[in-house]
Amino acid sequence: MTDLNNLIKTCINLDTEEFVQLINALEGERQKRASELRRTAEKKAKMLLTSGKGEGKFLATKSSRKRVVKPKYRHPETGETWTGCGSHPKWVRTYLEEGGTLEQILINK
């Protein structure tokens, strides 16, 4: 607090032109520091997002995290896969309509 008091005493003794110069110098310094902080924060965020390590995991939200599900079914001819979640994809419907069964295209029998 004494530094602030000393600054106030100094400012009281300045004439208007000197006071304006001081304010302009302080504003320039504030902008410079804010710019440096912003660049540092952007660099750190970029490093966390691109590192691929656990450090960036806190940035992920529930909606951005997707669960990876291994496929359970594979088309015997085309190699297309389906996890078994959700509605049947077109290739599964066609395969079933042609007389095939899900057990026949199950990957891990």
Sequence and secondary structure as in RCSB ss.txt:
>XXXX:A:sequence
MTDLNNLIKTCINLDTEEFVQLINALEGERQKRASELRRTAEKKAKMLLTSGKGEGKFLATKSSRKRVVKPKYRH
PETGETWTGCGSHPKWVRTYLEEGGTLEQILINK
>XXXX:A:secstr
 HHHHHHHHHHHTS HHHHHHHHHHHHHHHHHHHHHHHHHHHHHHHHHHHH SGGGGGG  GGG        EE 
TTT  EE S SS  HHHHHHHHTT  HHHHBS  
